[in-house]
Amino acid sequence: MSRLWYVDCPECDQGRLFVQRKSGSSDLFLECEECYVAWNHPAHVGRESEGYLSIDIPSEDATKEDIVAAGWMMYSFHVSQD
């Protein structure tokens, strides 16, 4: 299964920020696979005041279509096959 990710996590420097879609919503966020710190927009990644703990937010992996619908195509995303 492929997953889309943005950059390495600036909070923990160990995980990647995967693009997630909140369950039952079209809202996207970027969530670290290691520390679960998240940001609501790629432009906000790394801003301490914008990060939050996302471990209790029900979500699914976002698709390319979700990213297009959110208007995030100007950002470079990577594809992970793991």
PyRosetta script that sets phi, psi and omega in degrees:
from pyrosetta import init, pose_from_sequence

init()
pose = pose_from_sequence("MSRLWYVDCPECDQGRLFVQRKSGSSDLFLECEECYVAWNHPAHVGRESEGYLSIDIPSEDATKEDIVAAGWMMYSFHVSQD")
pose.set_psi(1, 133.4)
pose.set_omega(1, 178.8)
pose.set_phi(2, -95.4)
pose.set_psi(2, 144.1)
pose.set_omega(2, 178.4)
pose.set_phi(3, -129.0)
pose.set_psi(3, 148.9)
pose.set_omega(3, -179.8)
pose.set_phi(4, -99.2)
pose.set_psi(4, 133.0)
pose.set_omega(4, 176.7)
pose.set_phi(5, -134.3)
pose.set_psi(5, 160.3)
pose.set_omega(5, -172.1)
pose.set_phi(6, -102.2)
pose.set_psi(6, -72.0)
pose.set_omega(6, -178.6)
pose.set_phi(7, -141.7)
pose.set_psi(7, 171.8)
pose.set_omega(7, 172.1)
pose.set_phi(8, -68.4)
pose.set_psi(8, 148.7)
pose.set_omega(8, -176.7)
pose.set_phi(9, -67.9)
pose.set_psi(9, 122.8)
pose.set_omega(9, 178.0)
pose.set_phi(10, -76.6)
pose.set_psi(10, -11.9)
pose.set_omega(10, -179.2)
pose.set_phi(11, -80.8)
pose.set_psi(11, -49.0)
pose.set_omega(11, -175.8)
pose.set_phi(12, -110.6)
pose.set_psi(12, -14.7)
pose.set_omega(12, -178.4)
pose.set_phi(13, 58.4)
pose.set_psi(13, 24.2)
pose.set_omega(13, -179.5)
pose.set_phi(14, -126.9)
pose.set_psi(14, -27.9)
pose.set_omega(14, -177.4)
pose.set_phi(15, -110.1)
pose.set_psi(15, 174.9)
pose.set_omega(15, 175.2)
pose.set_phi(16, -108.1)
pose.set_psi(16, 152.4)
pose.set_omega(16, 178.0)
pose.set_phi(17, -91.9)
pose.set_psi(17, 104.4)
pose.set_omega(17, 179.0)
pose.set_phi(18, -86.8)
pose.set_psi(18, 146.0)
pose.set_omega(18, 179.7)
pose.set_phi(19, -83.2)
pose.set_psi(19, 122.8)
pose.set_omega(19, -178.6)
pose.set_phi(20, -119.9)
pose.set_psi(20, 152.3)
pose.set_omega(20, 173.5)
pose.set_phi(21, -116.3)
pose.set_psi(21, 128.0)
pose.set_omega(21, 178.7)
pose.set_phi(22, -62.4)
pose.set_psi(22, 134.8)
pose.set_omega(22, -179.8)
pose.set_phi(23, -56.8)
pose.set_psi(23, 133.9)
pose.set_omega(23, 178.1)
pose.set_phi(24, 73.2)
pose.set_psi(24, 17.0)
pose.set_omega(24, -175.8)
pose.set_phi(25, -145.7)
pose.set_psi(25, 167.8)
pose.set_omega(25, 172.7)
pose.set_phi(26, -101.4)
pose.set_psi(26, 3.0)
pose.set_omega(26, -178.9)
pose.set_phi(27, -70.9)
pose.set_psi(27, 131.8)
pose.set_omega(27, 178.4)
pose.set_phi(28, -106.8)
pose.set_psi(28, 156.6)
pose.set_omega(28, 171.2)
pose.set_phi(29, -152.9)
pose.set_psi(29, 164.2)
pose.set_omega(29, -179.5)
pose.set_phi(30, -108.7)
pose.set_psi(30, 122.1)
pose.set_omega(30, -172.8)
pose.set_phi(31, -123.5)
pose.set_psi(31, 131.6)
pose.set_omega(31, 177.1)
pose.set_phi(32, -72.2)
pose.set_psi(32, 132.4)
pose.set_omega(32, 179.7)
pose.set_phi(33, -70.6)
pose.set_psi(33, -15.8)
pose.set_omega(33, -177.5)
pose.set_phi(34, -104.0)
pose.set_psi(34, -53.8)
pose.set_omega(34, -173.5)
pose.set_phi(35, -101.9)
pose.set_psi(35, -7.4)
pose.set_omega(35, 177.9)
pose.set_phi(36, 64.0)
pose.set_psi(36, 19.7)
pose.set_omega(36, 170.7)
pose.set_phi(37, -77.5)
pose.set_psi(37, 142.6)
pose.set_omega(37, -175.2)
pose.set_phi(38, -135.9)
pose.set_psi(38, 159.9)
pose.set_omega(38, 174.5)
pose.set_phi(39, -134.5)
pose.set_psi(39, 149.5)
pose.set_omega(39, -176.7)
pose.set_phi(40, -85.2)
pose.set_psi(40, -9.0)
pose.set_omega(40, -178.1)
pose.set_phi(41, -154.8)
pose.set_psi(41, 142.6)
pose.set_omega(41, 179.0)
pose.set_phi(42, -56.0)
pose.set_psi(42, -33.6)
pose.set_omega(42, -179.7)
pose.set_phi(43, -68.8)
pose.set_psi(43, -16.0)
pose.set_omega(43, -177.3)
pose.set_phi(44, -97.9)
pose.set_psi(44, -5.9)
pose.set_omega(44, -177.4)
pose.set_phi(45, -58.7)
pose.set_psi(45, 130.2)
pose.set_omega(45, 179.2)
pose.set_phi(46, 96.1)
pose.set_psi(46, -17.5)
pose.set_omega(46, 176.7)
pose.set_phi(47, -76.1)
pose.set_psi(47, 115.3)
pose.set_omega(47, -177.2)
pose.set_phi(48, -57.2)
pose.set_psi(48, -38.9)
pose.set_omega(48, -177.5)
pose.set_phi(49, -70.5)
pose.set_psi(49, -13.9)
pose.set_omega(49, -177.2)
pose.set_phi(50, -99.9)
pose.set_psi(50, -17.9)
pose.set_omega(50, -177.6)
pose.set_phi(51, -79.5)
pose.set_psi(51, 151.0)
pose.set_omega(51, 179.4)
pose.set_phi(52, -151.5)
pose.set_psi(52, 162.1)
pose.set_omega(52, 178.6)
pose.set_phi(53, -83.6)
pose.set_psi(53, 126.0)
pose.set_omega(53, -172.2)
pose.set_phi(54, -111.1)
pose.set_psi(54, 9.0)
pose.set_omega(54, -171.1)
pose.set_phi(55, -58.2)
pose.set_psi(55, -27.5)
pose.set_omega(55, -177.9)
pose.set_phi(56, -100.2)
pose.set_psi(56, 11.3)
pose.set_omega(56, -179.9)
pose.set_phi(57, -93.7)
pose.set_psi(57, 114.4)
pose.set_omega(57, 177.8)
pose.set_phi(58, -64.2)
pose.set_psi(58, 130.0)
pose.set_omega(58, -177.1)
pose.set_phi(59, -155.5)
pose.set_psi(59, 166.9)
pose.set_omega(59, 175.4)
pose.set_phi(60, -128.1)
pose.set_psi(60, 163.5)
pose.set_omega(60, 173.6)
pose.set_phi(61, -64.0)
pose.set_psi(61, 133.7)
pose.set_omega(61, 177.5)
pose.set_phi(62, -76.5)
pose.set_psi(62, 153.1)
pose.set_omega(62, 177.3)
pose.set_phi(63, -102.5)
pose.set_psi(63, 169.5)
pose.set_omega(63, 175.3)
pose.set_phi(64, -59.3)
pose.set_psi(64, -38.2)
pose.set_omega(64, 178.5)
pose.set_phi(65, -62.1)
pose.set_psi(65, -38.8)
pose.set_omega(65, 176.5)
pose.set_phi(66, -62.0)
pose.set_psi(66, -41.8)
pose.set_omega(66, -179.1)
pose.set_phi(67, -65.8)
pose.set_psi(67, -41.3)
pose.set_omega(67, 177.4)
pose.set_phi(68, -62.5)
pose.set_psi(68, -46.7)
pose.set_omega(68, -178.6)
pose.set_phi(69, -62.3)
pose.set_psi(69, -31.5)
pose.set_omega(69, 179.4)
pose.set_phi(70, -80.8)
pose.set_psi(70, -8.8)
pose.set_omega(70, -179.0)
pose.set_phi(71, 77.5)
pose.set_psi(71, 26.2)
pose.set_omega(71, -177.2)
pose.set_phi(72, -98.0)
pose.set_psi(72, 10.8)
pose.set_omega(72, -175.6)
pose.set_phi(73, -67.4)
pose.set_psi(73, -14.6)
pose.set_omega(73, 178.1)
pose.set_phi(74, -72.5)
pose.set_psi(74, -13.6)
pose.set_omega(74, 179.4)
pose.set_phi(75, -95.5)
pose.set_psi(75, 148.4)
pose.set_omega(75, -179.0)
pose.set_phi(76, -89.7)
pose.set_psi(76, 120.6)
pose.set_omega(76, 178.0)
pose.set_phi(77, -111.8)
pose.set_psi(77, 149.8)
pose.set_omega(77, 178.7)
pose.set_phi(78, -104.7)
pose.set_psi(78, 157.1)
pose.set_omega(78, 176.6)
pose.set_phi(79, -110.6)
pose.set_psi(79, 125.5)
pose.set_omega(79, 177.3)
pose.set_phi(80, -105.4)
pose.set_psi(80, 134.8)
pose.set_omega(80, 178.9)
pose.set_phi(81, -98.0)
pose.set_psi(81, 4.9)
pose.set_omega(81, -177.8)
pose.set_phi(82, -97.1)
pose.dump_pdb("model.pdb")
